[in-house]
């Protein structure tokens, strides 16, 4: 088998395949589609220290060239992530 390990500033990953921050949520949302254990790493969505509701609605607008969004980092905060999400992923 080919060794795909990579070293990024002292952090060794078993392969260079990682997710994109934000678009992959916390990873759990994609377990029906991809085995997370096969990935070199998972970059989770953005977090804030405290719970944040995000920006007021409307948060998205269609344009002739695509879509704009200003969700505003809606999340339950770092403590929620550490206690409820991190142990599962």
N, C-alpha and C positions, 0 to 999 in steps of 0.2 A: 504494500500500500504506500502511496505517496505521502510524504510528510508535508503538510501545508501550514505548519506552525509559523506564526509571525510574532515579532517582538516590537511593541510600540512603546518606547520609553520605559522599558523594564516590565511592561505588562505583556505577558505571553498569552496569545490566543491560539486555540487549536487550528484555526483557519481564518482567512481574512474576510469571510462572509459575515456581515453584520447588518442590522436593521437601521433604518433612518429614524432619528429622533422625531417624535410627534406622530408620524404616519403609522407607527406600529403600536401605539398606545402603550400598554405595559406588557405586551406580548401575549397575554392570556386570550385576547380576542382572536388570535390567529392559530390557536392550537389544533383546530380542526383542519387546517390547511398545511401546516408545516410543523415538523418536529423541532422544537426549540433547542433540543440537545445537539442537533446537527450544526447549529450556528456557532460562529466564533464569538459572538457577543450580541447583546440586545441593548440598544440605546432606547431608554424609555422616554415617554412624553415629558414635557417640561413640568417642573414642580416649583411651588413657592413654599416659604416657611410655614405660612398659615393658610387655612382654607380660603379659597378665592372663587367667587361666583363667576368671574369673567366680566366681559363687557355687556352692556344692555343690548337688547334686540332692537333692530335687526343686526345680525352678525355676519351676514353674507349678502353679496350682491353680484348678480350676473352682469357681465360686460360682453361686448362684441368679441373680445379676445379670450374670454374665459370667466373665471370667478374670483372675486376678492373675498377674503374673510378676515374678521377681526374678533375672533373668539375671546382673546384676552387671557390665555392661560388658565382657564377654568380647571380647578383641581381641588382635592380635599386636603392638601398640605403634606409636608414631609413626614409628620408623625404618623398620619394615616398610612402613607406609603410604607414606612418602616415596619409598622406593626401588622398591617393587613395585606399588603401586596407583596412586598419583598420576600417574606417566608415562602410564598407559593411559587415565585418565579426563580 
